């Protein structure tokens, strides 16, 4: 994410066989919001609609859910997702991050059930909410990594400052 243009958004993508759920980050890349669900037709119109939204919202990178098997291996759906991204490269050459999407749809469905959403409402929003869940996971992970990097830099800076003024081991400092 460090290589992205300032204020460039990220788009989360939940690629299904019948729909493509989309979500969008804010320009500070902290919050994911469900955007739209594309009804899949064929690759070209699906990719064109995706490209229109990428351009409209100044998207700097994609976070695409990778449907891994429960044991972490890749199956036919993962291969189909990777093939979609390969085919998308001529249309969108920007950075793409694959994100483990295991159980994302189940988590979103459970949240919708807890909120007493009707079956029709769940069907309308589950894919774009799953995309937001995937994107938020990536955003949260990046935030934790950034915080750890900042802590490590602060620690290194403090150590270097302390080392300059520290007495030799076992000895006293000269005045």
C-alpha positions in Angstrom: 0.0 0.0 0.0 2.9 2.3 0.5 3.4 2.4 -3.3 -0.2 3.7 -3.9 -0.9 7.2 -4.8 -2.0 9.4 -1.9 -5.7 9.2 -1.3 -6.2 6.4 -3.8 -8.9 4.1 -2.7 -8.8 0.3 -2.5 -11.6 -1.8 -3.9 -12.6 -5.1 -2.4 -13.8 -7.8 -4.7 -15.8 -10.9 -3.8 -15.8 -12.9 -7.0 -18.6 -15.4 -7.2 -19.9 -17.6 -10.0 -23.1 -15.6 -10.4 -22.2 -12.2 -8.9 -19.3 -10.0 -8.1 -19.5 -8.1 -4.8 -17.7 -4.8 -4.6 -16.6 -2.6 -1.7 -14.7 0.6 -1.5 -12.3 2.0 1.1 -12.2 5.6 2.1 -9.3 7.7 0.8 -7.4 7.2 4.1 -7.8 3.4 3.6 -9.2 2.8 7.0 -12.9 1.9 6.4 -14.5 -0.5 3.9 -18.0 0.2 2.7 -20.2 -2.1 0.5 -20.5 -0.6 -3.0 -22.3 -2.7 -5.5 -23.1 -6.2 -6.7 -22.5 -7.0 -10.3 -24.6 -9.8 -11.8 -22.2 -11.8 -13.8 -22.8 -12.2 -17.6 -19.5 -12.9 -19.3 -15.9 -11.8 -18.6 -15.8 -8.7 -21.0 -19.0 -6.9 -19.7 -18.1 -7.9 -16.1 -14.6 -6.5 -16.5 -15.8 -3.3 -18.2 -18.3 -2.6 -15.4 -15.5 -3.1 -12.9 -13.2 -0.8 -14.9 -15.9 1.9 -14.9 -16.2 1.8 -11.1 -12.4 1.7 -10.7 -12.1 4.9 -12.8 -15.0 6.6 -11.2 -13.7 6.2 -7.6 -10.0 6.6 -8.3 -9.2 3.1 -7.2 -5.4 2.5 -6.7 -5.5 -1.2 -6.0 -7.8 -4.2 -5.7 -8.1 -6.6 -2.8 -9.6 -9.8 -4.2 -11.0 -12.6 -2.1 -9.2 -15.8 -2.7 -11.6 -18.8 -2.0 -9.2 -21.2 -0.3 -10.3 -24.6 0.9 -10.7 -25.0 4.7 -7.2 -26.7 4.8 -5.6 -23.7 3.1 -5.1 -25.3 -0.3 -6.3 -23.9 -3.5 -9.1 -25.6 -5.5 -11.0 -24.9 -8.7 -12.6 -21.7 -7.4 -9.2 -20.2 -6.4 -7.9 -21.1 -9.9 -10.9 -19.4 -11.5 -10.3 -16.3 -9.4 -6.6 -16.2 -10.4 -7.6 -16.7 -14.1 -10.1 -13.8 -13.8 -7.3 -11.5 -12.4 -4.9 -12.6 -15.2 -7.5 -11.8 -17.8 -8.2 -8.5 -16.1 -4.6 -7.3 -16.2 -4.8 -5.8 -19.7 -7.9 -3.8 -18.6 -6.6 -3.0 -15.1 -2.8 -3.2 -14.8 -2.8 -1.9 -11.2 -1.8 -3.8 -8.0 -3.9 -6.7 -6.9 -3.7 -8.3 -3.5 -5.3 -11.7 -2.9 -6.9 -12.0 0.5 -8.0 -15.3 2.2 -11.8 -15.1 2.1 -12.6 -18.3 3.9 -15.8 -17.9 5.9 -16.4 -14.3 4.9 -19.8 -15.0 3.4 -20.8 -17.1 6.4 -19.7 -14.3 8.8 -21.7 -11.7 6.8 -24.8 -14.0 6.6 -24.6 -14.6 10.3 -24.5 -10.8 11.0 -27.5 -10.3 8.7 -29.4 -13.0 10.4 -28.6 -11.5 13.8 -29.9 -8.2 12.4 -33.2 -10.0 11.4 -32.6 -9.1 7.7 -35.2 -10.8 5.4 -34.1 -13.5 3.0 -34.6 -11.0 0.1 -32.4 -8.4 1.8 -29.7 -10.9 2.5 -29.7 -12.0 -1.1 -29.4 -8.4 -2.3 -26.5 -7.3 0.0 -24.5 -10.4 1.0 -22.0 -10.2 -1.8 -21.1 -6.6 -1.5 -21.0 -7.0 2.3 -18.7 -10.0 1.9 -16.4 -7.7 -0.3 -16.4 -5.1 2.5 -15.5 -7.8 5.0 -12.6 -9.0 2.8 -11.4 -5.4 2.2 -11.7 -4.4 5.9 -9.6 -7.5 6.9 -6.8 -6.3 4.6 -7.1 -2.7 5.8 -7.0 -3.8 9.4 -4.0 -6.0 8.8 -2.1 -3.2 7.1 -2.9 -0.8 10.0 -1.5 -3.4 12.5 1.7 -3.8 10.3 2.1 0.0 10.0 1.8 0.4 13.8 4.3 -2.4 14.4 6.7 -0.7 11.9 6.3 2.6 13.7 6.9 1.0 17.0 10.1 -0.7 15.7 11.4 2.6 14.3 10.7 4.4 17.6 12.5 1.6 19.5 15.5 1.8 17.2 15.6 5.6 17.5 15.4 5.4 21.3 18.1 2.7 21.4 20.4 4.8 19.3 19.9 7.8 21.5 20.4 5.8 24.7 23.5 4.1 23.3 25.2 7.4 22.6 24.9 8.5 26.2 25.3 5.1 27.9 28.4 4.5 29.9 30.7 1.6 28.8 29.6 -1.7 30.2 30.5 -1.9 33.9 32.1 1.5 33.9 31.3 5.1 34.7 31.1 8.0 32.2 33.8 10.6 32.1 32.7 14.2 32.5 
